[in-house]
Amino acid sequence: MDITEFTIRLLLLFFPGIICSYIVDAFTIHKPRESFFFLLQSFVFGLSSYFLFWLILFIGTKVNLCVPKPEVIFLRALVDANISISYSEIAWVCIASIILGLVITAIETYKIHFRLVKILRITKKFGELDVWGYAFNAKNIEWVTIRDIKKDMVYDGWVKAFSDDSKDAELLLRDVSVYSNLEGEPLYQVGAMYISRNRDDITIEFRTIPVSENIKWKKEDEDEKNNIESMV
């Protein structure tokens, strides 16, 4: 079997892995990856797709469904040129790879694997690219106050969309109220606003997160303390 025939067989047999890898890459947020990583990922996802296909057939036979015998000729067709490629098998495995890709995407999007290992106290990583993604993907993080110290402006609104990482610090805000930062004077309101700033020039406050009761400033305690000091 010459290299051209082998390459064609390899591409056909691992086509499900390419589909699965594309789905995961397209629908998840991740750092830029090299071509070698994509090929390696396609290889792993391809094997996983064939295993998922075999597992579905195996379970189907156990519960007496009308499915063929759980036999996958993938590995034999890969190493033996005399064995014909089963195109129907590849088509079914492609469907299995789409299912696998969507499952992996959901796991990656909601960081289920990171949550599990954190519960087991194996790692302290949160799974996002940086704290920017961690903050804006957290629950109850919608209404924000952005203080632009350099421009002496305050933008108050809820987050409609945000950039994948903090490199460009891009935000799309809705129902925005704009104030002067130093004087607190209301300037104007707008339905939507796109903001892109240098990270060093802004601070972002999340007002929907309450301050813990044990560290709140107690005005009553301060007044009582002042009264005692004045009596002394």
C-alpha positions, 0 to 999 in steps of 0.5 A: 500500500503506497503512501497516497492510498494510505493517506486517503484511507487514514483521512476517511477513517479519521474523518469523524475525529476531524468533525468532532474536533472542529465542533469542539474548537468552534464552540469553545473558548480556548487559547490559540492551538497549533496545527499539530494539536488539532491533528492529535485531538482529531486522532483521539476524538476519532478513536473515541467516536468509533468506541462510542459507536461500538458502545451504542451497538453493544448496548443496543444488542443487550436491550434487544434493539434491532441493531447490527452485531457490535463489530467495528472494522475500523482498525482492521481496515486501517492496517490491512489494505485488503479489507474494504472501508465501510462507508456506512460505518464511517457515516454512522460514526460521523453522527456519533462524533457530532454527539460526542463533540456536543457533549465535550463542548457542553462539558468545556463550556460549563467547566464540569470537569474543573468543578469535579476535580475542585470538589475532589480538591485536586486542583484550584484552577477555575478553567477560564482563560483568565480572571476576566472570563471567570468574572463575567461567566459567573452567576449574577454578574450582569449589572456592572459599573465601569470607572474610567479614571483616565477619562473621568467617566462612569458607565453603569449598565448590564452586560450584553456581551463581552470579549473572550479574554481581557486582552482587549477588554471589550464590553457591550452594555445595555441600558447605560447611564453615564456619570462624571466620576469625580462629581457623580453628576448624571450626564446622559443615558443610552440604550446600548454602548460598546466599550473597549479600554486598556485594562490599566485605565478602568476598574469594574464594580459588580454591584449585584454581589452583596457585601458580606455581613461580617465585613459591612461598615456598621454606622451604628457601631461607629456612632456609638464608639464616637459617643463613648470617646466624647464622654471620656 
